[in-house]
Amino acid sequence: MRSSGRRAVATAIALLAALLVTSVFIRLSGRDPAHIYALLVRGTWANPYGVGQVLFKATPLLFTGLSVWLALRAGLFNVGAEGQITVGAFACAMCGAWLPRWTPWPVAVPLCLLAALAGGALVGAIPGWLKARRGAHEVITTIMLNFVVRAAMVGVGLYVFERESVHTRPIVPGAALARLSRLVPALRGSAANLGLPIAIAAVFAVAWALRRTRAGFHLRAVGAQPRVAAAVGVDVGRVTLWTMTLAGALAGLGGASFVLGYKGYYEDGFSGGVGFVGIAVAVLGGAGPFSLVIAALLFGTLAQGALAVNASCPKEIIDVLQAVIIIAVAAAARGGRATVEAAA
């Protein structure tokens, strides 16, 4: 059996084991596991609205998962996607709010997306520079930056949020991303929007660049053997800096999908931990772009499913399922890292 087939079988067994373990917890809470899982399916993939909501919740997870996955390919661990998506969303919202109201969408949307890229890139570049120039560990600096960003947003909000609210003023109409229901009427009512195809395009574009470009080869070389890469002339510090910058930019785009495709403004606390769940998406989907998309859909399903089962069992049961899935898949991948390295 080919290595990709073995990984698929191992992952399937790990997911089945996760369901069985979670079933024990559900039973201990006095509920019927089969009934809870049936509710989860009915609230997600068994109806058009649920499907749309799964796609909507999977969109930012694709961006943050891709952000973490890219950094892992260079031997870096980006734990700062939560802060990066926050600043990206804020920059996107401010750009969209400051544009003249008559700005057409071919101008407004690209400008807002660029603002999101720039905001996320800035937050990603800081730990990248500290790692490349000062040797500071990126895990520590990215974690700390999440807290810095959170505090900064609270302070900035005092000046830019609408009165007696926790959000910025709305973006101009031309900056909004269309809902997918315009293309698929059955999804009407859901928040799924054009951020999803943008996310999928970003996933496959990054995967292609890693395989087909010189910069991608350098990134993978640094991730595999940094000393060997340096010995043959690769500037490891430079690769580290632009990898973390690009990882931050990708996470920032996840914020744009929320602002432009859903709320129409930046809202304090909107991310809800999506940057941290992106780590799980990167680990589970580490084998390649298709796996990343599937992993994002899985966690998007669990996020929407938690709402569907909330009336019948504690929402924390789904949190347990997520945690057990991550542990089981990491164990199946012999520590989780093998999943990411397998595609190198």
Sequence and secondary structure as in RCSB ss.txt:
>XXXX:A:sequence
MRSSGRRAVATAIALLAALLVTSVFIRLSGRDPAHIYALLVRGTWANPYGVGQVLFKATPLLFTGLSVWLALRAG
LFNVGAEGQITVGAFACAMCGAWLPRWTPWPVAVPLCLLAALAGGALVGAIPGWLKARRGAHEVITTIMLNFVVR
AAMVGVGLYVFERESVHTRPIVPGAALARLSRLVPALRGSAANLGLPIAIAAVFAVAWALRRTRAGFHLRAVGAQ
PRVAAAVGVDVGRVTLWTMTLAGALAGLGGASFVLGYKGYYEDGFSGGVGFVGIAVAVLGGAGPFSLVIAALLFG
TLAQGALAVNASCPKEIIDVLQAVIIIAVAAAARGGRATVEAAA
>XXXX:A:secstr
  HHHHHHHHHHHHHHHHHHHHHHHHHHTT  HHHHHHHHHHTTTTSHHHHHHHHHHHHHHHHHHHHHHHHHHTT
     HHHHHHHHHHHHHHHHHHS TT  HHHHHHHHHHHHHHHHHHHHHHHHHIIIII   HHHHHHHHHHHHH
HHHHHHHHHHS TTSSB     GGG   BGGGT GGGTTS  BTHHHHHHHHHHHHHHHHHHSHHHHHHHHHHH 
HHHHHHTT  HHHHHHHHHHHHHHHHHHHHHHHIIIIISS BTTTTTTHHHHHHHHHHHTTT HHHHHHHHHHHH
HHHHHHHHHTTTS THHHHHHHHHHHHHHHHHTTTTHHHHHTT 
